[in-house]
Structures are given as C-alpha cells and as structure tokens.
Amino acid sequence: MNNAIETDKASVNGEEKSTLTITYVLFGSALVFGITAIVGVILAHIQKGKCSDPILKSHYQWLIKTFWFGMLWSIIGYATIIIWVGFIVLFATWVWWIYRVIKGAISMGNHKAMY
C-alpha cells in the first residue's frame, strides 16, 4: 500500500516538474517571442498555488519575480530610450533575464530551491 502512495507522489511530482519545465521554456522563448512570458507568468501564478513541493514552489516564485522586475525595467528602458540610457537598461534587463532563466533551470534540474 505504501508503495502505491509513493508512486502516486512521484507521478504528481513528475507532473509538477514537467509543468515547471514548460514554464522555464516559455520564459526562455520570451527573448524572441515576448508574449510567451505572459503565458508563462500566468502559468506560474496558477501552479504556485497548486504546487505541493516547496522546492518547485520556490521556482515559481523565482519566475514570477523575474517577470515583474523584467517588466518594470523594460518599461523604464523604453521610457528612457529617447536619451539613449534606455538602450543600456534594456540590454541589462535582457542579460539579467537570461541569467535568471538559466540559473533557475539548472537549479530545477538539480532539484534545489531558489532561495
């Protein structure tokens, strides 16, 4: 009986990890197709509430923060593009986004929490 419970827990955790992987792919592809970040953050908000694994939940929080801070700095970058500072801000935001997605994906693969 315990073996069946452990199998169910493993499959749920596998499903949760697959959904998290899809979310990371959506965030990574947002560098080319920006709309996927919106889909990714909606998915992250939904899954964060349903997630039973605290490690995976920390990844959803990481992605949510990545989206909102990325959005904030992108708005600031576009607002200041007229004085050329915006290009630097946008480039820095783009590099920061790549860093956060890669770091999160590697930590997820090693099953480590983000915080």
C-alpha positions as CSV (number, residue, x, y, z in Angstrom):
1,M,0.0,0.0,0.0
2,N,2.8,2.5,0.9
3,N,4.4,1.7,-2.5
4,A,1.3,2.9,-4.3
5,I,1.3,6.1,-2.4
6,E,4.9,6.7,-3.1
7,T,4.3,6.0,-6.8
8,D,1.4,8.5,-6.9
9,K,3.5,11.1,-5.1
10,A,6.4,10.6,-7.6
11,S,4.0,10.9,-10.6
12,V,2.5,14.1,-9.2
13,N,5.9,15.5,-8.6
14,G,6.9,14.5,-12.1
15,E,3.9,16.3,-13.5
16,E,4.7,19.3,-11.4
17,K,8.3,19.3,-12.6
18,S,7.1,18.9,-16.3
19,T,4.9,21.9,-15.9
20,L,7.8,23.9,-14.3
21,T,10.0,22.9,-17.3
22,I,7.4,24.2,-19.7
23,T,7.2,27.4,-17.7
24,Y,11.0,27.8,-18.0
25,V,10.8,27.2,-21.7
26,L,8.1,29.8,-22.1
27,F,10.3,32.3,-20.2
28,G,13.3,31.4,-22.3
29,S,11.5,31.8,-25.5
30,A,10.2,35.2,-24.4
31,L,13.5,36.6,-25.5
32,V,12.4,36.0,-29.1
33,F,8.6,35.9,-28.7
34,G,7.7,38.3,-25.9
35,I,4.1,37.1,-25.5
36,T,5.3,33.7,-24.1
37,A,6.4,35.5,-20.9
38,I,2.8,36.5,-20.2
39,V,1.6,32.9,-20.7
40,G,4.5,31.8,-18.5
41,V,3.7,34.1,-15.7
42,I,0.0,33.2,-15.7
43,L,1.0,29.5,-15.6
44,A,3.4,30.2,-12.8
45,H,0.8,32.0,-10.7
46,I,-1.7,29.2,-11.2
47,Q,0.8,26.4,-10.5
48,K,2.3,28.2,-7.5
49,G,-1.0,27.8,-5.6
50,K,-1.4,24.1,-6.6
51,C,2.3,23.0,-6.1
52,S,2.9,20.7,-3.2
53,D,6.7,20.6,-3.4
54,P,8.3,23.6,-1.6
55,I,11.4,23.4,-3.9
56,L,9.3,23.7,-7.0
57,K,7.2,26.4,-5.4
58,S,10.3,28.5,-4.9
59,H,11.0,28.2,-8.6
60,Y,7.5,29.5,-9.5
61,Q,8.2,32.4,-7.1
62,W,11.5,33.0,-8.8
63,L,9.9,33.1,-12.3
64,I,7.1,35.4,-11.1
65,K,9.7,37.9,-9.7
66,T,11.7,37.6,-12.9
67,F,8.6,38.5,-14.9
68,W,7.5,41.5,-12.8
69,F,11.0,43.0,-12.3
70,G,11.8,42.4,-16.0
71,M,8.6,44.2,-16.9
72,L,9.4,47.1,-14.6
73,W,12.9,47.5,-16.0
74,S,11.7,47.1,-19.6
75,I,9.2,49.9,-19.1
76,I,11.9,52.1,-17.6
77,G,14.2,51.2,-20.5
78,Y,11.6,52.1,-23.1
79,A,10.8,55.3,-21.3
80,T,14.4,56.4,-21.3
81,I,15.3,55.2,-24.8
82,I,15.0,58.8,-26.1
83,I,18.0,59.8,-24.0
84,W,19.9,56.7,-25.1
85,V,20.2,55.4,-21.5
86,G,17.2,53.2,-22.3
87,F,19.3,51.0,-24.6
88,I,21.7,50.2,-21.8
89,V,18.8,49.5,-19.4
90,L,17.1,47.2,-22.0
91,F,20.3,45.3,-22.7
92,A,21.0,44.9,-19.0
93,T,17.4,43.6,-18.5
94,W,17.8,41.2,-21.3
95,V,21.1,39.8,-19.9
96,W,19.6,39.6,-16.4
97,W,16.5,37.7,-17.8
98,I,18.8,35.2,-19.5
99,Y,20.8,34.7,-16.2
100,R,17.6,34.2,-14.2
101,V,16.2,31.6,-16.6
102,I,19.4,29.7,-16.9
103,K,20.1,29.7,-13.2
104,G,16.6,28.6,-12.4
105,A,16.6,25.8,-15.0
106,I,19.9,24.5,-13.7
107,S,18.7,24.6,-10.1
108,M,15.5,22.9,-11.1
109,G,17.5,20.1,-12.8
110,N,19.4,19.6,-9.6
111,H,16.2,19.8,-7.5
112,K,17.5,22.8,-5.5
113,A,15.4,25.6,-4.1
114,M,15.9,29.1,-5.5
115,Y,16.1,30.8,-2.1
